[in-house]
Every structure is written in structure tokens, then in C-alpha cells.
């Protein structure tokens, strides 16, 4: 976040807008219904603060952040949520499907030739009860260079769930919600 936005909104207001928008962005609700729910959650936010957050939104290259920003625009505009950029539509549809499938399945689909390595590393982390950060960082770089950020993030979520002995049937989006609310072990 830029210094201007921190000054204008305060770290907490901006964080609240981002968290609220991302929370509703990862639901199965229609854009219109998600924007209405978000509007209810942030009804006390001034129009100027909302506009500053929209203007300063830094990342829209994944489905969750793109939808979150579009939902904020919908709140600002009274419910009219802009459509997904046609150039990003196929990517976002794929990411949305992956974000809603169990981590164990998402890892297999996303990491290609690294899936066996990720699954084996997850077993090792589960047996140890903790992750080896050096191994994790090395694998993250390999996966990201071959398959992108989403594959990297899903693989890391799977590995950390394994290290914490959590259910591999948790979806990536559910895991993001758990982490944000501090409900992970």
C-alpha cells in the first residue's frame, strides 16, 4: 500500500476493505449478491476511502484479487459489478475451479511433473510435524518458474497443511480464509 493510502485510510481501514472484498470474492455468490453483502459489511466506509482503495489496488492478475476489486467497484457504483476482462476470462475460470477443489487434487492438476515431489515432500513434512523451509523455498521456485504463482501457492498451502497434519481435502480458498482468521494450527 502506498504511503498516501496509509495516510488517507489508515492501515486498518484499507486492510478491512481488502479483507472484506477478498472474503466475498471467494464465495459462490453471484457478483451482484457478493457486492451487496460486501456493501453491507463496509457500509460505514466513506466514498472517498472506497475510491482510494480501488485506485490503489495493486494486484488484479489472479481471480480472487480481480473479483475483489470488481466487487469494490460494484459497491461504489451501487451494485453494477464490471465483467471480467475478456483477455483474463479463461485463466480466471481455471483458477476459480482450482481454488475450490481439495488441495490434494489441485496439487496434482497444477504442478505437473512436480506433483509427485510435492506429495512426497508433504508426507515427509507430515511425518516430521513441520516444514523444512529450505526445501520448501527451493520447490516453490521450481514450481513457479514452470507453472506460475497459483501452482506455487497451492503447492505451499498443501505442504503447510501436511506439516500441520491438516486435512488435504480443504480447498485452497478455504485455507486462505482459515489463515486470515488465524484458525490454522
C-alpha positions, 0 to 999 in steps of 0.5 A: 500500500502506498504511503498516501493510502496509509495516510488517507485510510489508515492501515486498518481501514484499507486492510478491512476493505481488502479483507472484506472484498477478498472474503466475498470474492471467494464465495459462490455468490453471484457478483451482484449478491457478493457486492451487496453483502460486501456493501453491507459489511463496509457500509460505514466506509466513506466514498472517498476511502472506497475510491482510494482503495480501488485506485490503489489496488495493486494486484488484479492478475489472479481471480480472487484479487480481480473479483475483489476489486470488481466487487469494490467497484460494484459497491461504489457504483451501487451494485453494477459489478464490471465483467471480467476482462475478456483477455483474463476470462479463461485463466480466471475460470481455471483458477476459480475451479482450482481454488475450490477443489481439495488441495490434494487434487489441485496439487496434482492438476497444477504442478505437473511433473512436480506433483509427485515431489510435492506429495512426497515432500508433504508426507515427509513434512507430515511425518516430521510435524513441520516444514523444512523451509529450505526445501520448501523455498527451493520447490516453490521456485521450481514450481513457479518458474514452470507453472506460475504463482497459483501452482506455487501457492497451492503447492505451499498451502498443501505442504503447510497443511501436511506439516500441520497434519491438516486435512488435504481435502480443504480447498485452497480458498478455504485455507486462505480464509482459515489463515486470515482468521488465524484458525490454522494450527 
